[in-house]
Amino acid sequence: MAMIFRGWQKTSLMEYPGKVSTVLFTGGCNFRCPFCYNRDVVLSPEKFPKITEKEVLDFLKARKGLYQGVIVTGGEPTMHEDLPDFFWKIRELGISPALETNGTNYSMLKNLLKEGLVDFVAMDIKAPLVWEKYRIATGTENKELFENVLKSVKLLMGSNVDYELRTTVVPVIHQRKDILDIAQSINGARKYVLQQFAPRGATIDPKFAETPPYPDSFLTGIGKNISKNFAEFGIRNTGE
C-alpha cells in the first residue's frame, strides 16, 4: 500500500516556517468541526482526483535541491496508516518532513517522533481542553479522540521536535474566555498561534460560511494578555 492524496499545493513559502515546501492534502477526517471550510475533503474526498505517492516522489526527485520541506495536512493525515512509510521516503530524498494534525492519533504521533520521522508538527487546539467544549467544536461524540488530543499536547510540549499549537478563533464557537483558558492549559508551550477565522467556500455547517470573523482587534487584544505564556506567539490571517 502507499499514500493517496486528494490535494496538492506544489509550492508554499508559508506552511512550513522557513522552508520552501510542497503541501499535500489527505482525504477524510475523524472530526466534523462545524466551521471547517474543507468540507468536501472531509466528507467526500472521492470527489477529488487521486494523487499517488509515486507522482509526488517523482516530482520531488526531478526537482532535487529546490524543495526543503514536505508538509502533509488534511483532512487528518494520521488516519492513514501508510503515513510513516511515506515520511521515510521523504527523508531518503534529503527533504524535511512535517505534519499538520488534530492530535487524535496519539500512538502514530508518538511513533513518528520516536523514529525521527517528522521535523515539524503543527497541531490544532480546537477549543478549551475540556470534553464538553471540545465535543461541540469538533462535532464528535467519541471521547477517546479527545483523550488522545490531551496526550498529544503533552507529548509535543515535552518533546524536542519543532512544533506549534494553534487555534482558529471562530465566532459562536469561541468567546474570549475560551482562548484565555486554552492559553492557560498550554502555558509554557514553545509556540502558540491564533488564526483569524476566514471561511473559504462551503463549511460543514453551512451557517459558518456566512459568519463574519471577529474584528482583528479582538485577536490582538487577547494576544496582549497571553503572549507572555509562550516562548513564541503569533497571530495569522488578520489585516493588521
N, C-alpha and C positions, 0 to 999 in steps of 0.2 A: 504493500500500500504506500501511497505518497500523498502529500498535501494537495488539496484542491482549493483554489482561491476564487473569490467572486468579485473582486475589485482590485485595481492596481493604479496607484499614483506613482508613475515611474520615477519622478524626481521631486524631492522635497528638501527644503532647507530649514523647515520648521519643526517637523515631527520629532526628530532625533537631535537634541540640542548639540550644536557644534559640529554636526556631520552632514555631508551630502548623502542623502539616503533614498532608498526606494521603499514605498509603503504598500503593504499587501493586506487585503481585507478578507477575512474568512466569513463564511455564511453561518447563520444560526446563532442563537443566544439563549441562555437559561434564565435571563431576566426579561421582564416586559415593562421596562421603565416607561411610564405613560408619555413622557416628554421626549423620548428617543426619536431622532429625525432620520435614523437609518432603518425605517420601518420595514422596507422590503428585504433588506439584507438580513434582518432578524427573522421576519415571518415567512418570507418567500424567496430564499436565496436561489432556488432553482430558476427564477426569472432571469438571473444574470448568467452570461456565458461562463463556462468553466475556464479557469486559467490554471494550467498544470504546473506542478513543481518544476518539471523539465524546462518549460518555457522560461520560467524565472531564472533558473540556474544558467541556462544557455545565454540569456540576455546579459547576466552579470559577467559571465566568462568572456563574452565578446567585448565587454567594456571594462576590462581589468584595470584597476587603478582609478577609475572615475568615481565609483561609489564606495563610501566609507562605512555605511551602515545599512542594515535591512531591518525594518520595524514591521512587526505583524500585529494587526489590530482586527477589529471585527465590527459587528458580532462579538463573540467571545472566543478567542483563539484556543484557549486551553480546553475547550470541549473536544478538540481534535487530537486524537492520541498520537498522530504522526508528527506533531509539532516538534518534540525534542530531536527527532531524527533529522528534520529539516534544518533545525538550528545547527546541528553537527555539520551538515553540508555547507552551510553559510560560513561557519568557522573555517572549514577546509579551504574556502576561497580567500581567506585572509580578510574577511569582512566582519564587522562588528554586529552581532545580533541584538535586537531589542524587542520588547514586548509591551503591548498595552492590554490591560486585563481588568476585569471586575473583581478578581481575587477569590472567585468561588471554587477554583480547583487548587486547593492548598497543597495537595500531595504533588501535583505536577510542578507547581511553582517551587516547592521545596527541592524537588529533584533538579530542576533547571539551575537553581542557584548552587546546589551541591556539586553538580557536574561542570559548573562554569560555562553554561550554555547561553547565558544572556549577560550583556554588559550594562544594560539599562532597562528598568522596569517602570512604567507609568501605571499607577493603579487608581481607579476611580473610587472615591468615597461618596456614595450616593445620598447619604443622609446621616444624621447623628447615629452613633453606633449603639442603638437600642432597637430591639426587634420590631416594635410597633411602628417606629418611624421608617425603618428600612423596608419593611413589608409594603408600605404604601408607595415609597419612592421607586421600588423595583418591581412592583406588580407580581410578587411571588408569595406563595403560602408555604414554601419549603424552607423551614427554619434552619435546616442543616447547611444550606447555602450561605445563610447569614453567619452561622458559626464559623464556617470556613473563611469568610471575609475577615472576621476578627483575628483568626490565626494568621492570615496572610499579612495583615497590617503589622502584627507583632513580628512576624518573620522578616519583613522588609526593614523595619525600623532597627532590628538587631543585626542586620547583615552588613557586609562590606560592599554590596553592589550599589552602583549609582541608581538612584530611584527618585521619583516624585510621586506624592499623593496629591490628588486634585479633586475639586468639586465643581460641577456645573451648577450655578446658582439659578434656580428656577422659581419664578413667582407661583404661588399656590402651594408648591411643594415645600419651599424653604422660607422661613422667616429669619430675621436677624439672629434670634437666639439659637436657631438650629446651627448656623455657621459658627457661632461662638462655642457651642457645645462640641462640634466636630473638632475645632481647633484645640480645645482643652483635652479632648480624648487622644489626640495625636501630638500633644505638646512634646517638643524635642525632636520631631521628625526633621530630617535633613532638608527637605524641600516640600513646600505646600503651595499649591496654585489654585486660585479661584478663577473660574471661567464664566464669562458672561453667556447667558442663555441666548442662542441665536438660531431659532428653528429654520431649517432649510428644507422646504418641501413637506411631505406628509409625515406626521408624527403618529406613534402607536395609538395614543388617544387624540383624535382629531382636534379637540379644543385647544391643544397646546400649539398647534400650527398658527393659531390666531392670537396667542397670548403674547403680549409685548414684554420684553425683558425689563428688569429693574433699571432705573437710571444708573448710569455708570458711577455716580456719586455714592450710591448705596454700597457698591462693592469696595470702592476706595475708602469709604468711611469705616467699614468693617476691617479692611486691611490695616488701617492705622492702629486698630485695637489688638490685632492678633499677630502682626508680623514679627513681634519680638519673641514669639514662641518657637520660631524656626530659624535654622541657620540661613536658609534662603526662602524668600517668599515672593510670589508674583501674582499678577492679575492679567488675564488674557481676554482678547476679543472685545475690549472697550475702545471707545474713540478717544480716550484721554491719553 
